[in-house]
Amino acid sequence: MPLPDSILDEVNNELITDRFAMIEGLIAPSEVAHFSRLADAIETPEWRTLPGRTQFAVRDVQLRSPELAMAVGDSSLMDLARRILGPRVQPVGAILFDKPIGANWKVPPHQVCSSQ
């Protein structure tokens, strides 16, 4: 669903002032469900089944699931990123978090940078 220019202007302003923007309804429930199915199909690392585990994330998911990488690259989120940042924007990395309720932790605001 293409976003109207007025929403893009609002997002640009929020990014400039707050360094983030929240857009309700940007990703359709069907798109979220598709991403979830693809993430669930990623080969389960053995640590996900260990009792008392302490690892809750897998880096470089895009390398484990080219289908998920392709779906994200064609998503409404990437469409928005390209409209704001330019046509050469592309995802360069992905992390899959699998955090059970009892293993939650606070993540302070931060920026992940990539030189790829």
C-alpha positions in Angstrom: 0.0 0.0 0.0 1.7 3.2 -1.1 1.9 5.9 1.5 0.6 9.3 0.7 3.2 12.2 0.5 1.7 13.8 3.6 2.6 10.7 5.6 6.1 10.7 4.1 6.6 14.3 5.1 5.5 13.5 8.7 7.9 10.5 8.8 10.7 12.6 7.5 10.1 15.2 10.2 9.9 12.6 12.9 13.2 11.0 11.7 14.9 14.4 11.8 13.7 15.4 15.2 13.3 12.0 17.1 15.6 9.8 15.0 12.8 7.3 14.7 9.2 7.2 13.4 6.3 4.9 14.2 3.8 4.3 11.4 0.7 2.4 12.4 -0.5 -0.1 9.8 2.6 0.2 7.6 3.0 -3.6 7.5 -0.2 -5.5 6.7 -1.0 -8.4 9.0 -0.7 -10.8 6.0 2.9 -9.5 5.4 3.8 -10.0 9.1 2.3 -13.6 8.9 4.4 -14.3 5.7 7.6 -13.1 7.5 6.7 -15.2 10.5 6.2 -18.3 8.4 9.5 -17.8 6.7 11.3 -17.2 10.0 9.8 -20.3 11.5 11.1 -22.3 8.5 14.7 -21.3 9.3 16.6 -24.4 10.5 16.3 -24.4 14.3 19.7 -24.0 15.9 20.2 -26.5 18.7 20.4 -23.8 21.3 16.7 -23.0 20.8 15.8 -26.4 22.4 18.3 -26.4 25.3 16.9 -26.1 28.8 18.2 -23.0 30.7 19.5 -21.5 27.5 21.0 -18.0 27.5 21.2 -17.3 23.8 18.1 -15.8 22.3 19.1 -14.5 18.8 20.6 -15.6 15.5 22.6 -13.1 13.5 22.8 -13.0 9.7 19.3 -14.5 9.2 19.3 -13.2 5.6 22.1 -15.8 4.9 20.1 -18.6 6.4 16.9 -17.8 4.5 17.2 -16.2 1.1 13.4 -16.4 0.8 13.0 -14.2 3.9 15.7 -11.8 2.7 13.9 -11.5 -0.7 10.5 -11.0 1.1 11.9 -8.2 3.3 13.6 -6.6 0.3 10.2 -6.4 -1.5 8.2 -5.3 1.6 6.3 -2.1 2.3 9.0 -1.3 4.9 11.7 -1.3 2.2 9.4 0.7 -0.1 9.2 3.3 2.6 13.0 3.3 3.2 13.7 3.6 -0.5 11.2 6.5 -0.9 12.9 8.4 2.0 16.5 7.4 1.6 16.8 6.7 -2.2 16.5 3.7 -4.5 19.8 2.2 -3.6 18.8 1.3 0.0 18.9 -2.4 0.7 18.8 -4.6 3.8 22.3 -5.7 4.8 21.7 -7.8 7.9 19.0 -9.4 10.0 18.8 -10.7 13.5 16.1 -13.2 14.6 15.2 -12.8 18.2 13.5 -15.7 20.0 13.0 -14.4 23.5 10.7 -16.2 25.9 8.7 -14.0 28.3 10.9 -14.8 31.2 14.1 -13.8 29.3 13.2 -10.2 28.5 15.7 -7.4 29.0 15.8 -3.7 28.4 17.5 -2.4 25.3 18.5 1.2 25.5 18.1 3.4 22.3 20.9 2.6 19.9 21.9 2.7 16.3 23.2 -0.2 14.4 25.6 0.8 11.6 26.8 -1.2 8.7 29.6 -0.5 6.2 28.4 -3.1 3.7 
